[in-house]
Amino acid sequence: MDLYECIRVRYSVRAYQDKDIPDEVLRRILEAARLAPSASNRQDWKFIIVKDPELKQQVAQAARHQMFIAQAPVIIAGVSLNPDRLMSCEVPAYAVDLGIAMEHIALAAVAEGLGTCWIGDFSQNRVKELLKVPEEYKVVELMPLGYPADKPRVKVRKSLEEIISYDKF
């Protein structure tokens, strides 16, 4: 599937089939994250691959009881190893770096016939406790990964004219 098609058909999957992801497919998707750019090429991240059914249930509960997360065969937790670092433009590097890497995962998943959902509504402290993430790090994103069991809804997006301008704000 071409990149633009992946972007066009990607959606937030909220129901997953009870079907394992082959190791080679998961590895290709994770390789997409490894190849993502990061500020100063620091790659200040770690990706925790959660497969244990009981742990997935606990993580879903810590994500404000969004239990569909636990249906996915895998939950990927994107963790910043340097959450205090600011880029010279005064933007936190971790948010940009992990945003790019996690979207690489999301698009690679679509190319492999899988789906994901960005999850930012979770208890930082509880997820860190469950996944044994050291205190100084930050869980930036949870992303269930699996074969979709639902259908995409119609995407409502603003027009290009509403979101772009040329040369000046």
Secondary structure, DSSP 4 states (H G I P E B T S, - for coil): --HHHHHHH--B---B-S-PPPHHHHHHHHHHHHTS--GGG---EEEEEE--HHHHHHHHHHTTT-THHHHSSEEEEEEES-TT-B-TTSSBHHHHHHHHHHHHHHHHHHHTT-EE--B--S-HHHHHHHHT--TTSEEEEEEEEE-B-S-PPPP----HHHH--SS--
